[in-house]
Amino acid sequence: MDSEDTFAEQHETPERFPSKEEIRSVFETILQGKRYKELRVLSKEGLVRLYEIEVTLENGERLQYNYQRAIYNYRDKSLPPGAQFSASIHMTKYGSEGNPNGGHCVANYLDGEWKYYK
């Protein structure tokens, strides 16, 4: 890589992270009308770093959704494509006894676009 490429990579347009309202809208899209309870929101200098919500199902199970910004260089081209995102939302499922019993990534964010997963 020559010095021009290095300079261009270091001076890319910075990511514009979603606001709390935008993240809430994504949660509502994912949940398709299910009611939820806000658990925790952590922000610094106006940027949301962590946002957690919870849905309680009729059978007593709970689904917890967690928005978090990446803590690594998400633009690193050596990362696998599935890790090249600036923020993500993960879902963790808890049984009626409160034990976690599964989960997965439900959405990734990069350059102002959300990609959803079933």
Sequence and secondary structure as in RCSB ss.txt:
>XXXX:A:sequence
MDSEDTFAEQHETPERFPSKEEIRSVFETILQGKRYKELRVLSKEGLVRLYEIEVTLENGERLQYNYQRAIYNYR
DKSLPPGAQFSASIHMTKYGSEGNPNGGHCVANYLDGEWKYYK
>XXXX:A:secstr
  HHHHHHHHTS       HHHHHHHHHHHHTT   EEEEEEEETTEEEEEEEEEE TTS EEEEEEEE SS TT
 TTS GGG  SEEEEEEEE TTS EEEEEEEEEEETTEEEE  
